[in-house]
Amino acid sequence: MKITVDRSKCRGVRNCASIAPNVFDIDEQFKAVVVDPKGDGDAEITKAAKFCPAVAILLDDEATGKRIFP
């Protein structure tokens, strides 16, 4: 799964880092970053994306390029 954070939308709420702490972290600009795209399972990553209040996490299927979320 390809994970992209739209940093222009991110508000640094930390939901993603709380739900998938091995994938997401918050940087010095209080924006989410992907530290290890394989750090947590697909279920946790999808849940983190869905719980982002800014809908700043985009998920795509790496093989097909098809959007998974949103």
PQR file of N, CA, C, O and H, with PARSE charges and radii, in Angstrom:
ATOM      1  N   MET A   1       0.838  -1.172   0.000 -0.4000 1.5000
ATOM      2  CA  MET A   1       0.000   0.000   0.000 -0.0000 2.0000
ATOM      3  C   MET A   1       0.892   1.248   0.000  0.5500 1.7000
ATOM      4  O   MET A   1       1.834   1.359   0.784 -0.5500 1.4000
ATOM      5  N   LYS A   2       0.573   2.165  -0.885 -0.4000 1.5000
ATOM      6  CA  LYS A   2       1.301   3.437  -0.945 -0.0000 2.0000
ATOM      7  C   LYS A   2       0.574   4.438  -0.047  0.5500 1.7000
ATOM      8  O   LYS A   2      -0.635   4.638  -0.167 -0.5500 1.4000
ATOM      9  H   LYS A   2      -0.192   2.075  -1.522  0.4000 1.0000
ATOM     10  N   ILE A   3       1.329   5.057   0.848 -0.4000 1.5000
ATOM     11  CA  ILE A   3       0.769   6.013   1.803 -0.0000 2.0000
ATOM     12  C   ILE A   3       1.321   7.391   1.481  0.5500 1.7000
ATOM     13  O   ILE A   3       2.535   7.577   1.394 -0.5500 1.4000
ATOM     14  H   ILE A   3       2.311   4.894   0.946  0.4000 1.0000
ATOM     15  N   THR A   4       0.423   8.356   1.303 -0.4000 1.5000
ATOM     16  CA  THR A   4       0.825   9.730   1.047 -0.0000 2.0000
ATOM     17  C   THR A   4       0.139  10.630   2.066  0.5500 1.7000
ATOM     18  O   THR A   4      -1.061  10.502   2.311 -0.5500 1.4000
ATOM     19  H   THR A   4      -0.563   8.204   1.373  0.4000 1.0000
ATOM     20  N   VAL A   5       0.907  11.543   2.660 -0.4000 1.5000
ATOM     21  CA  VAL A   5       0.330  12.528   3.570 -0.0000 2.0000
ATOM     22  C   VAL A   5       0.287  13.868   2.841  0.5500 1.7000
ATOM     23  O   VAL A   5       1.315  14.380   2.399 -0.5500 1.4000
ATOM     24  H   VAL A   5       1.882  11.647   2.461  0.4000 1.0000
ATOM     25  N   ASP A   6      -0.903  14.423   2.724 -0.4000 1.5000
ATOM     26  CA  ASP A   6      -1.056  15.763   2.146 -0.0000 2.0000
ATOM     27  C   ASP A   6      -0.766  16.760   3.261  0.5500 1.7000
ATOM     28  O   ASP A   6      -1.643  17.105   4.053 -0.5500 1.4000
ATOM     29  H   ASP A   6      -1.739  14.007   3.084  0.4000 1.0000
ATOM     30  N   ARG A   7       0.470  17.210   3.303 -0.4000 1.5000
ATOM     31  CA  ARG A   7       0.920  18.068   4.405 -0.0000 2.0000
ATOM     32  C   ARG A   7       0.207  19.421   4.424  0.5500 1.7000
ATOM     33  O   ARG A   7       0.175  20.083   5.462 -0.5500 1.4000
ATOM     34  H   ARG A   7       1.182  16.930   2.659  0.4000 1.0000
ATOM     35  N   SER A   8      -0.357  19.836   3.310 -0.4000 1.5000
ATOM     36  CA  SER A   8      -1.092  21.101   3.306 -0.0000 2.0000
ATOM     37  C   SER A   8      -2.422  20.970   4.055  0.5500 1.7000
ATOM     38  O   SER A   8      -2.983  21.970   4.501 -0.5500 1.4000
ATOM     39  H   SER A   8      -0.332  19.299   2.467  0.4000 1.0000
ATOM     40  N   LYS A   9      -2.926  19.743   4.192 -0.4000 1.5000
ATOM     41  CA  LYS A   9      -4.173  19.504   4.921 -0.0000 2.0000
ATOM     42  C   LYS A   9      -3.943  19.095   6.378  0.5500 1.7000
ATOM     43  O   LYS A   9      -4.794  19.331   7.236 -0.5500 1.4000
ATOM     44  H   LYS A   9      -2.470  18.930   3.830  0.4000 1.0000
ATOM     45  N   CYS A  10      -2.790  18.484   6.652 -0.4000 1.5000
ATOM     46  CA  CYS A  10      -2.516  17.941   7.981 -0.0000 2.0000
ATOM     47  C   CYS A  10      -2.542  19.033   9.047  0.5500 1.7000
ATOM     48  O   CYS A  10      -1.972  20.110   8.872 -0.5500 1.4000
ATOM     49  H   CYS A  10      -2.099  18.293   5.956  0.4000 1.0000
ATOM     50  N   ARG A  11      -3.220  18.729  10.160 -0.4000 1.5000
ATOM     51  CA  ARG A  11      -3.299  19.662  11.290 -0.0000 2.0000
ATOM     52  C   ARG A  11      -2.517  19.189  12.507  0.5500 1.7000
ATOM     53  O   ARG A  11      -2.503  19.861  13.538 -0.5500 1.4000
ATOM     54  H   ARG A  11      -3.683  17.855  10.303  0.4000 1.0000
ATOM     55  N   GLY A  12      -1.871  18.042  12.392 -0.4000 1.5000
ATOM     56  CA  GLY A  12      -1.062  17.540  13.499 -0.0000 2.0000
ATOM     57  C   GLY A  12      -1.862  17.046  14.685  0.5500 1.7000
ATOM     58  O   GLY A  12      -1.407  17.147  15.825 -0.5500 1.4000
ATOM     59  H   GLY A  12      -1.883  17.496  11.554  0.4000 1.0000
ATOM     60  N   VAL A  13      -3.044  16.515  14.437 -0.4000 1.5000
ATOM     61  CA  VAL A  13      -3.916  16.038  15.514 -0.0000 2.0000
ATOM     62  C   VAL A  13      -3.334  14.784  16.196  0.5500 1.7000
ATOM     63  O   VAL A  13      -3.617  14.535  17.368 -0.5500 1.4000
ATOM     64  H   VAL A  13      -3.414  16.433  13.511  0.4000 1.0000
ATOM     65  N   ARG A  14      -2.542  14.012  15.484 -0.4000 1.5000
ATOM     66  CA  ARG A  14      -1.844  12.823  15.985 -0.0000 2.0000
ATOM     67  C   ARG A  14      -2.689  11.554  15.995  0.5500 1.7000
ATOM     68  O   ARG A  14      -2.239  10.535  16.519 -0.5500 1.4000
ATOM     69  H   ARG A  14      -2.313  14.214  14.532  0.4000 1.0000
ATOM     70  N   ASN A  15      -3.895  11.579  15.437 -0.4000 1.5000
ATOM     71  CA  ASN A  15      -4.680  10.345  15.388 -0.0000 2.0000
ATOM     72  C   ASN A  15      -3.912   9.241  14.672  0.5500 1.7000
ATOM     73  O   ASN A  15      -3.895   8.093  15.118 -0.5500 1.4000
ATOM     74  H   ASN A  15      -4.260  12.407  15.011  0.4000 1.0000
ATOM     75  N   CYS A  16      -3.281   9.595  13.566 -0.4000 1.5000
ATOM     76  CA  CYS A  16      -2.547   8.590  12.787 -0.0000 2.0000
ATOM     77  C   CYS A  16      -1.412   7.970  13.599  0.5500 1.7000
ATOM     78  O   CYS A  16      -1.225   6.753  13.584 -0.5500 1.4000
ATOM     79  H   CYS A  16      -3.295  10.527  13.204  0.4000 1.0000
ATOM     80  N   ALA A  17      -0.664   8.800  14.299 -0.4000 1.5000
ATOM     81  CA  ALA A  17       0.465   8.315  15.094 -0.0000 2.0000
ATOM     82  C   ALA A  17       0.000   7.488  16.291  0.5500 1.7000
ATOM     83  O   ALA A  17       0.720   6.601  16.750 -0.5500 1.4000
ATOM     84  H   ALA A  17      -0.816   9.789  14.311  0.4000 1.0000
ATOM     85  N   SER A  18      -1.188   7.771  16.793 -0.4000 1.5000
ATOM     86  CA  SER A  18      -1.738   6.989  17.902 -0.0000 2.0000
ATOM     87  C   SER A  18      -2.225   5.625  17.430  0.5500 1.7000
ATOM     88  O   SER A  18      -2.055   4.626  18.129 -0.5500 1.4000
ATOM     89  H   SER A  18      -1.773   8.491  16.421  0.4000 1.0000
ATOM     90  N   ILE A  19      -2.823   5.580  16.257 -0.4000 1.5000
ATOM     91  CA  ILE A  19      -3.402   4.340  15.739 -0.0000 2.0000
ATOM     92  C   ILE A  19      -2.350   3.447  15.075  0.5500 1.7000
ATOM     93  O   ILE A  19      -2.379   2.229  15.252 -0.5500 1.4000
ATOM     94  H   ILE A  19      -2.962   6.392  15.689  0.4000 1.0000
ATOM     95  N   ALA A  20      -1.434   4.030  14.320 -0.4000 1.5000
ATOM     96  CA  ALA A  20      -0.376   3.273  13.630 -0.0000 2.0000
ATOM     97  C   ALA A  20       0.980   3.915  13.961  0.5500 1.7000
ATOM     98  O   ALA A  20       1.598   4.546  13.103 -0.5500 1.4000
ATOM     99  H   ALA A  20      -1.411   5.020  14.176  0.4000 1.0000
ATOM    100  N   PRO A  21       1.435   3.750  15.204 -0.5600 1.5000
ATOM    101  CA  PRO A  21       2.642   4.445  15.663  0.2800 2.0000
ATOM    102  C   PRO A  21       3.942   4.030  14.979  0.5500 1.7000
ATOM    103  O   PRO A  21       4.927   4.768  15.022 -0.5500 1.4000
ATOM    104  N   ASN A  22       3.953   2.861  14.353 -0.4000 1.5000
ATOM    105  CA  ASN A  22       5.163   2.424  13.666 -0.0000 2.0000
ATOM    106  C   ASN A  22       5.231   2.927  12.231  0.5500 1.7000
ATOM    107  O   ASN A  22       6.258   2.792  11.566 -0.5500 1.4000
ATOM    108  H   ASN A  22       3.154   2.261  14.318  0.4000 1.0000
ATOM    109  N   VAL A  23       4.122   3.515  11.753 -0.4000 1.5000
ATOM    110  CA  VAL A  23       4.059   4.042  10.393 -0.0000 2.0000
ATOM    111  C   VAL A  23       4.168   5.562  10.397  0.5500 1.7000
ATOM    112  O   VAL A  23       4.913   6.143   9.607 -0.5500 1.4000
ATOM    113  H   VAL A  23       3.288   3.625  12.293  0.4000 1.0000
ATOM    114  N   PHE A  24       3.415   6.202  11.298 -0.4000 1.5000
ATOM    115  CA  PHE A  24       3.327   7.663  11.307 -0.0000 2.0000
ATOM    116  C   PHE A  24       4.011   8.285  12.517  0.5500 1.7000
ATOM    117  O   PHE A  24       4.072   7.693  13.595 -0.5500 1.4000
ATOM    118  H   PHE A  24       2.810   5.730  11.939  0.4000 1.0000
ATOM    119  N   ASP A  25       4.519   9.489  12.310 -0.4000 1.5000
ATOM    120  CA  ASP A  25       5.041  10.314  13.398 -0.0000 2.0000
ATOM    121  C   ASP A  25       4.690  11.755  13.052  0.5500 1.7000
ATOM    122  O   ASP A  25       4.259  12.047  11.936 -0.5500 1.4000
ATOM    123  H   ASP A  25       4.469   9.970  11.435  0.4000 1.0000
ATOM    124  N   ILE A  26       4.875  12.639  13.999 -0.4000 1.5000
ATOM    125  CA  ILE A  26       4.638  14.062  13.789 -0.0000 2.0000
ATOM    126  C   ILE A  26       6.000  14.754  13.831  0.5500 1.7000
ATOM    127  O   ILE A  26       6.778  14.548  14.762 -0.5500 1.4000
ATOM    128  H   ILE A  26       5.225  12.402  14.905  0.4000 1.0000
ATOM    129  N   ASP A  27       6.283  15.574  12.820 -0.4000 1.5000
ATOM    130  CA  ASP A  27       7.588  16.230  12.742 -0.0000 2.0000
ATOM    131  C   ASP A  27       7.595  17.565  13.481  0.5500 1.7000
ATOM    132  O   ASP A  27       6.621  17.927  14.140 -0.5500 1.4000
ATOM    133  H   ASP A  27       5.651  15.742  12.063  0.4000 1.0000
ATOM    134  N   GLU A  28       8.696  18.282  13.364 -0.4000 1.5000
ATOM    135  CA  GLU A  28       8.877  19.554  14.071 -0.0000 2.0000
ATOM    136  C   GLU A  28       7.934  20.653  13.577  0.5500 1.7000
ATOM    137  O   GLU A  28       7.778  21.681  14.237 -0.5500 1.4000
ATOM    138  H   GLU A  28       9.488  17.987  12.829  0.4000 1.0000
ATOM    139  N   GLN A  29       7.313  20.441  12.431 -0.4000 1.5000
ATOM    140  CA  GLN A  29       6.327  21.399  11.914 -0.0000 2.0000
ATOM    141  C   GLN A  29       4.905  20.978  12.285  0.5500 1.7000
ATOM    142  O   GLN A  29       3.933  21.546  11.788 -0.5500 1.4000
ATOM    143  H   GLN A  29       7.440  19.607  11.895  0.4000 1.0000
ATOM    144  N   PHE A  30       4.794  19.981  13.161 -0.4000 1.5000
ATOM    145  CA  PHE A  30       3.511  19.453  13.617 -0.0000 2.0000
ATOM    146  C   PHE A  30       2.672  18.906  12.465  0.5500 1.7000
ATOM    147  O   PHE A  30       1.456  19.090  12.410 -0.5500 1.4000
ATOM    148  H   PHE A  30       5.584  19.519  13.564  0.4000 1.0000
ATOM    149  N   LYS A  31       3.355  18.235  11.555 -0.4000 1.5000
ATOM    150  CA  LYS A  31       2.723  17.590  10.403 -0.0000 2.0000
ATOM    151  C   LYS A  31       3.073  16.105  10.435  0.5500 1.7000
ATOM    152  O   LYS A  31       4.161  15.718  10.863 -0.5500 1.4000
ATOM    153  H   LYS A  31       4.343  18.087  11.599  0.4000 1.0000
ATOM    154  N   ALA A  32       2.137  15.286   9.978 -0.4000 1.5000
ATOM    155  CA  ALA A  32       2.369  13.848   9.926 -0.0000 2.0000
ATOM    156  C   ALA A  32       3.382  13.497   8.849  0.5500 1.7000
ATOM    157  O   ALA A  32       3.412  14.103   7.778 -0.5500 1.4000
ATOM    158  H   ALA A  32       1.253  15.600   9.631  0.4000 1.0000
ATOM    159  N   VAL A  33       4.206  12.514   9.153 -0.4000 1.5000
ATOM    160  CA  VAL A  33       5.160  11.963   8.193 -0.0000 2.0000
ATOM    161  C   VAL A  33       5.101  10.441   8.284  0.5500 1.7000
ATOM    162  O   VAL A  33       4.774   9.884   9.332 -0.5500 1.4000
ATOM    163  H   VAL A  33       4.182  12.022  10.023  0.4000 1.0000
ATOM    164  N   VAL A  34       5.418   9.782   7.183 -0.4000 1.5000
ATOM    165  CA  VAL A  34       5.488   8.326   7.147 -0.0000 2.0000
ATOM    166  C   VAL A  34       6.930   7.943   7.469  0.5500 1.7000
ATOM    167  O   VAL A  34       7.855   8.306   6.742 -0.5500 1.4000
ATOM    168  H   VAL A  34       5.683  10.235   6.332  0.4000 1.0000
ATOM    169  N   VAL A  35       7.112   7.206   8.562 -0.4000 1.5000
ATOM    170  CA  VAL A  35       8.459   6.788   8.947 -0.0000 2.0000
ATOM    171  C   VAL A  35       8.766   5.366   8.495  0.5500 1.7000
ATOM    172  O   VAL A  35       9.924   5.035   8.240 -0.5500 1.4000
ATOM    173  H   VAL A  35       6.361   6.911   9.152  0.4000 1.0000
ATOM    174  N   ASP A  36       7.737   4.517   8.392 -0.4000 1.5000
ATOM    175  CA  ASP A  36       7.919   3.149   7.914 -0.0000 2.0000
ATOM    176  C   ASP A  36       6.587   2.651   7.348  0.5500 1.7000
ATOM    177  O   ASP A  36       5.704   2.259   8.111 -0.5500 1.4000
ATOM    178  H   ASP A  36       6.796   4.786   8.599  0.4000 1.0000
ATOM    179  N   PRO A  37       6.436   2.661   6.037 -0.5600 1.5000
ATOM    180  CA  PRO A  37       5.148   2.274   5.443  0.2800 2.0000
ATOM    181  C   PRO A  37       4.740   0.828   5.724  0.5500 1.7000
ATOM    182  O   PRO A  37       3.578   0.473   5.527 -0.5500 1.4000
ATOM    183  N   LYS A  38       5.659   0.000   6.174 -0.4000 1.5000
ATOM    184  CA  LYS A  38       5.365  -1.400   6.495 -0.0000 2.0000
ATOM    185  C   LYS A  38       5.360  -1.637   8.009  0.5500 1.7000
ATOM    186  O   LYS A  38       5.302  -2.783   8.453 -0.5500 1.4000
ATOM    187  H   LYS A  38       6.603   0.288   6.334  0.4000 1.0000
ATOM    188  N   GLY A  39       5.419  -0.573   8.796 -0.4000 1.5000
ATOM    189  CA  GLY A  39       5.555  -0.682  10.248 -0.0000 2.0000
ATOM    190  C   GLY A  39       4.355  -1.268  10.959  0.5500 1.7000
ATOM    191  O   GLY A  39       4.512  -1.901  12.004 -0.5500 1.4000
ATOM    192  H   GLY A  39       5.466   0.359   8.435  0.4000 1.0000
ATOM    193  N   ASP A  40       3.176  -1.080  10.432 -0.4000 1.5000
ATOM    194  CA  ASP A  40       1.946  -1.637  10.996 -0.0000 2.0000
ATOM    195  C   ASP A  40       1.162  -2.288   9.873  0.5500 1.7000
ATOM    196  O   ASP A  40       1.479  -2.106   8.697 -0.5500 1.4000
ATOM    197  H   ASP A  40       3.048  -0.567   9.583  0.4000 1.0000
ATOM    198  N   GLY A  41       0.146  -3.040  10.233 -0.4000 1.5000
ATOM    199  CA  GLY A  41      -0.654  -3.751   9.236 -0.0000 2.0000
ATOM    200  C   GLY A  41      -1.578  -2.830   8.453  0.5500 1.7000
ATOM    201  O   GLY A  41      -1.831  -1.691   8.846 -0.5500 1.4000
ATOM    202  H   GLY A  41      -0.112  -3.187  11.188  0.4000 1.0000
ATOM    203  N   ASP A  42      -2.072  -3.347   7.342 -0.4000 1.5000
ATOM    204  CA  ASP A  42      -2.968  -2.574   6.484 -0.0000 2.0000
ATOM    205  C   ASP A  42      -4.219  -2.118   7.230  0.5500 1.7000
ATOM    206  O   ASP A  42      -4.723  -1.024   6.976 -0.5500 1.4000
ATOM    207  H   ASP A  42      -1.867  -4.272   7.022  0.4000 1.0000
ATOM    208  N   ALA A  43      -4.723  -2.939   8.144 -0.4000 1.5000
ATOM    209  CA  ALA A  43      -5.929  -2.572   8.894 -0.0000 2.0000
ATOM    210  C   ALA A  43      -5.677  -1.340   9.750  0.5500 1.7000
ATOM    211  O   ALA A  43      -6.513  -0.438   9.802 -0.5500 1.4000
ATOM    212  H   ALA A  43      -4.314  -3.828   8.350  0.4000 1.0000
ATOM    213  N   GLU A  44      -4.537  -1.295  10.419 -0.4000 1.5000
ATOM    214  CA  GLU A  44      -4.207  -0.139  11.261 -0.0000 2.0000
ATOM    215  C   GLU A  44      -3.972   1.104  10.418  0.5500 1.7000
ATOM    216  O   GLU A  44      -4.392   2.199  10.793 -0.5500 1.4000
ATOM    217  H   GLU A  44      -3.858  -2.028  10.377  0.4000 1.0000
ATOM    218  N   ILE A  45      -3.305   0.943   9.283 -0.4000 1.5000
ATOM    219  CA  ILE A  45      -3.035   2.081   8.401 -0.0000 2.0000
ATOM    220  C   ILE A  45      -4.338   2.643   7.849  0.5500 1.7000
ATOM    221  O   ILE A  45      -4.524   3.859   7.805 -0.5500 1.4000
ATOM    222  H   ILE A  45      -2.964   0.053   8.979  0.4000 1.0000
ATOM    223  N   THR A  46      -5.230   1.770   7.431 -0.4000 1.5000
ATOM    224  CA  THR A  46      -6.529   2.215   6.917 -0.0000 2.0000
ATOM    225  C   THR A  46      -7.331   2.905   8.010  0.5500 1.7000
ATOM    226  O   THR A  46      -7.964   3.930   7.759 -0.5500 1.4000
ATOM    227  H   THR A  46      -5.080   0.782   7.467  0.4000 1.0000
ATOM    228  N   LYS A  47      -7.312   2.361   9.208 -0.4000 1.5000
ATOM    229  CA  LYS A  47      -8.018   2.986  10.333 -0.0000 2.0000
ATOM    230  C   LYS A  47      -7.435   4.368  10.624  0.5500 1.7000
ATOM    231  O   LYS A  47      -8.181   5.315  10.873 -0.5500 1.4000
ATOM    232  H   LYS A  47      -6.797   1.528   9.412  0.4000 1.0000
ATOM    233  N   ALA A  48      -6.119   4.488  10.595 -0.4000 1.5000
ATOM    234  CA  ALA A  48      -5.473   5.782  10.828 -0.0000 2.0000
ATOM    235  C   ALA A  48      -5.913   6.803   9.784  0.5500 1.7000
ATOM    236  O   ALA A  48      -6.176   7.960  10.114 -0.5500 1.4000
ATOM    237  H   ALA A  48      -5.513   3.719  10.392  0.4000 1.0000
ATOM    238  N   ALA A  49      -5.994   6.376   8.527 -0.4000 1.5000
ATOM    239  CA  ALA A  49      -6.431   7.286   7.464 -0.0000 2.0000
ATOM    240  C   ALA A  49      -7.874   7.715   7.681  0.5500 1.7000
ATOM    241  O   ALA A  49      -8.208   8.886   7.502 -0.5500 1.4000
ATOM    242  H   ALA A  49      -5.780   5.436   8.259  0.4000 1.0000
ATOM    243  N   LYS A  50      -8.724   6.782   8.064 -0.4000 1.5000
ATOM    244  CA  LYS A  50     -10.137   7.089   8.266 -0.0000 2.0000
ATOM    245  C   LYS A  50     -10.376   7.991   9.471  0.5500 1.7000
ATOM    246  O   LYS A  50     -11.351   8.742   9.498 -0.5500 1.4000
ATOM    247  H   LYS A  50      -8.452   5.831   8.209  0.4000 1.0000
ATOM    248  N   PHE A  51      -9.498   7.928  10.466 -0.4000 1.5000
ATOM    249  CA  PHE A  51      -9.659   8.748  11.660 -0.0000 2.0000
ATOM    250  C   PHE A  51      -8.953  10.092  11.565  0.5500 1.7000
ATOM    251  O   PHE A  51      -8.952  10.858  12.529 -0.5500 1.4000
ATOM    252  H   PHE A  51      -8.706   7.318  10.445  0.4000 1.0000
ATOM    253  N   CYS A  52      -8.354  10.386  10.420 -0.4000 1.5000
ATOM    254  CA  CYS A  52      -7.730  11.696  10.211 -0.0000 2.0000
ATOM    255  C   CYS A  52      -8.844  12.720   9.977  0.5500 1.7000
ATOM    256  O   CYS A  52      -9.559  12.624   8.981 -0.5500 1.4000
ATOM    257  H   CYS A  52      -8.355   9.763   9.638  0.4000 1.0000
ATOM    258  N   PRO A  53      -9.004  13.697  10.873 -0.5600 1.5000
ATOM    259  CA  PRO A  53     -10.096  14.658  10.704  0.2800 2.0000
ATOM    260  C   PRO A  53      -9.931  15.561   9.484  0.5500 1.7000
ATOM    261  O   PRO A  53     -10.910  16.125   8.997 -0.5500 1.4000
ATOM    262  N   ALA A  54      -8.722  15.700   8.995 -0.4000 1.5000
ATOM    263  CA  ALA A  54      -8.462  16.551   7.832 -0.0000 2.0000
ATOM    264  C   ALA A  54      -8.458  15.774   6.519  0.5500 1.7000
ATOM    265  O   ALA A  54      -8.298  16.367   5.452 -0.5500 1.4000
ATOM    266  H   ALA A  54      -7.926  15.241   9.390  0.4000 1.0000
ATOM    267  N   VAL A  55      -8.632  14.459   6.584 -0.4000 1.5000
ATOM    268  CA  VAL A  55      -8.560  13.565   5.424 -0.0000 2.0000
ATOM    269  C   VAL A  55      -7.262  13.845   4.654  0.5500 1.7000
ATOM    270  O   VAL A  55      -7.263  14.022   3.436 -0.5500 1.4000
ATOM    271  H   VAL A  55      -8.762  13.978   7.451  0.4000 1.0000
ATOM    272  N   ALA A  56      -6.171  13.878   5.401 -0.4000 1.5000
ATOM    273  CA  ALA A  56      -4.867  14.210   4.826 -0.0000 2.0000
ATOM    274  C   ALA A  56      -4.053  12.979   4.431  0.5500 1.7000
ATOM    275  O   ALA A  56      -2.977  13.114   3.849 -0.5500 1.4000
ATOM    276  H   ALA A  56      -6.170  13.734   6.390  0.4000 1.0000
ATOM    277  N   ILE A  57      -4.551  11.783   4.740 -0.4000 1.5000
ATOM    278  CA  ILE A  57      -3.824  10.557   4.418 -0.0000 2.0000
ATOM    279  C   ILE A  57      -4.487   9.880   3.226  0.5500 1.7000
ATOM    280  O   ILE A  57      -5.671   9.544   3.257 -0.5500 1.4000
ATOM    281  H   ILE A  57      -5.425  11.674   5.213  0.4000 1.0000
ATOM    282  N   LEU A  58      -3.702   9.691   2.186 -0.4000 1.5000
ATOM    283  CA  LEU A  58      -4.186   9.059   0.960 -0.0000 2.0000
ATOM    284  C   LEU A  58      -3.566   7.669   0.855  0.5500 1.7000
ATOM    285  O   LEU A  58      -2.364   7.496   1.061 -0.5500 1.4000
ATOM    286  H   LEU A  58      -2.741   9.964   2.161  0.4000 1.0000
ATOM    287  N   LEU A  59      -4.390   6.692   0.537 -0.4000 1.5000
ATOM    288  CA  LEU A  59      -3.918   5.320   0.399 -0.0000 2.0000
ATOM    289  C   LEU A  59      -4.211   4.820  -1.007  0.5500 1.7000
ATOM    290  O   LEU A  59      -5.328   4.953  -1.508 -0.5500 1.4000
ATOM    291  H   LEU A  59      -5.366   6.832   0.370  0.4000 1.0000
ATOM    292  N   ASP A  60      -3.195   4.244  -1.635 -0.4000 1.5000
ATOM    293  CA  ASP A  60      -3.329   3.702  -2.989 -0.0000 2.0000
ATOM    294  C   ASP A  60      -2.770   2.293  -3.032  0.5500 1.7000
ATOM    295  O   ASP A  60      -1.836   1.960  -2.302 -0.5500 1.4000
ATOM    296  H   ASP A  60      -2.288   4.136  -1.228  0.4000 1.0000
ATOM    297  N   ASP A  61      -3.351   1.466  -3.895 -0.4000 1.5000
ATOM    298  CA  ASP A  61      -2.840   0.130  -4.139 -0.0000 2.0000
ATOM    299  C   ASP A  61      -1.573   0.279  -4.979  0.5500 1.7000
ATOM    300  O   ASP A  61      -1.608   0.868  -6.059 -0.5500 1.4000
ATOM    301  H   ASP A  61      -4.110   1.736  -4.488  0.4000 1.0000
ATOM    302  N   GLU A  62      -0.469  -0.249  -4.489 -0.4000 1.5000
ATOM    303  CA  GLU A  62       0.809  -0.105  -5.204 -0.0000 2.0000
ATOM    304  C   GLU A  62       0.808  -0.818  -6.553  0.5500 1.7000
ATOM    305  O   GLU A  62       1.412  -0.337  -7.512 -0.5500 1.4000
ATOM    306  H   GLU A  62      -0.441  -0.728  -3.612  0.4000 1.0000
ATOM    307  N   ALA A  63       0.140  -1.945  -6.627 -0.4000 1.5000
ATOM    308  CA  ALA A  63       0.162  -2.721  -7.864 -0.0000 2.0000
ATOM    309  C   ALA A  63      -0.672  -2.085  -8.966  0.5500 1.7000
ATOM    310  O   ALA A  63      -0.252  -2.056 -10.123 -0.5500 1.4000
ATOM    311  H   ALA A  63      -0.351  -2.336  -5.848  0.4000 1.0000
ATOM    312  N   THR A  64      -1.846  -1.576  -8.619 -0.4000 1.5000
ATOM    313  CA  THR A  64      -2.760  -1.061  -9.634 -0.0000 2.0000
ATOM    314  C   THR A  64      -2.800   0.461  -9.696  0.5500 1.7000
ATOM    315  O   THR A  64      -3.221   1.032 -10.702 -0.5500 1.4000
ATOM    316  H   THR A  64      -2.187  -1.600  -7.680  0.4000 1.0000
ATOM    317  N   GLY A  65      -2.361   1.123  -8.620 -0.4000 1.5000
ATOM    318  CA  GLY A  65      -2.452   2.572  -8.556 -0.0000 2.0000
ATOM    319  C   GLY A  65      -3.828   3.057  -8.167  0.5500 1.7000
ATOM    320  O   GLY A  65      -4.063   4.262  -8.076 -0.5500 1.4000
ATOM    321  H   GLY A  65      -2.019   0.660  -7.803  0.4000 1.0000
ATOM    322  N   LYS A  66      -4.748   2.122  -7.934 -0.4000 1.5000
ATOM    323  CA  LYS A  66      -6.120   2.476  -7.600 -0.0000 2.0000
ATOM    324  C   LYS A  66      -6.201   3.045  -6.173  0.5500 1.7000
ATOM    325  O   LYS A  66      -5.563   2.531  -5.253 -0.5500 1.4000
ATOM    326  H   LYS A  66      -4.558   1.143  -8.008  0.4000 1.0000
ATOM    327  N   ARG A  67      -6.989   4.103  -6.008 -0.4000 1.5000
ATOM    328  CA  ARG A  67      -7.171   4.742  -4.714 -0.0000 2.0000
ATOM    329  C   ARG A  67      -7.966   3.815  -3.791  0.5500 1.7000
ATOM    330  O   ARG A  67      -9.021   3.300  -4.162 -0.5500 1.4000
ATOM    331  H   ARG A  67      -7.507   4.520  -6.755  0.4000 1.0000
ATOM    332  N   ILE A  68      -7.442   3.619  -2.592 -0.4000 1.5000
ATOM    333  CA  ILE A  68      -8.117   2.821  -1.577 -0.0000 2.0000
ATOM    334  C   ILE A  68      -8.896   3.738  -0.635  0.5500 1.7000
ATOM    335  O   ILE A  68     -10.030   3.441  -0.260 -0.5500 1.4000
ATOM    336  H   ILE A  68      -6.585   4.037  -2.291  0.4000 1.0000
ATOM    337  N   PHE A  69      -8.273   4.853  -0.260 -0.4000 1.5000
ATOM    338  CA  PHE A  69      -8.916   5.839   0.620 -0.0000 2.0000
ATOM    339  C   PHE A  69      -8.323   7.201   0.342  0.5500 1.7000
ATOM    340  O   PHE A  69      -7.125   7.270   0.066 -0.5500 1.4000
ATOM    341  H   PHE A  69      -7.351   5.095  -0.565  0.4000 1.0000
ATOM    342  N   PRO A  70      -9.067   8.284   0.395 -0.5600 1.5000
ATOM    343  CA  PRO A  70     -10.527   8.336   0.504  0.2800 2.0000
ATOM    344  C   PRO A  70     -11.196   8.042  -0.815  0.5500 1.7000
ATOM    345  O   PRO A  70     -12.424   8.045  -0.899 -0.5500 1.4000
TER
END
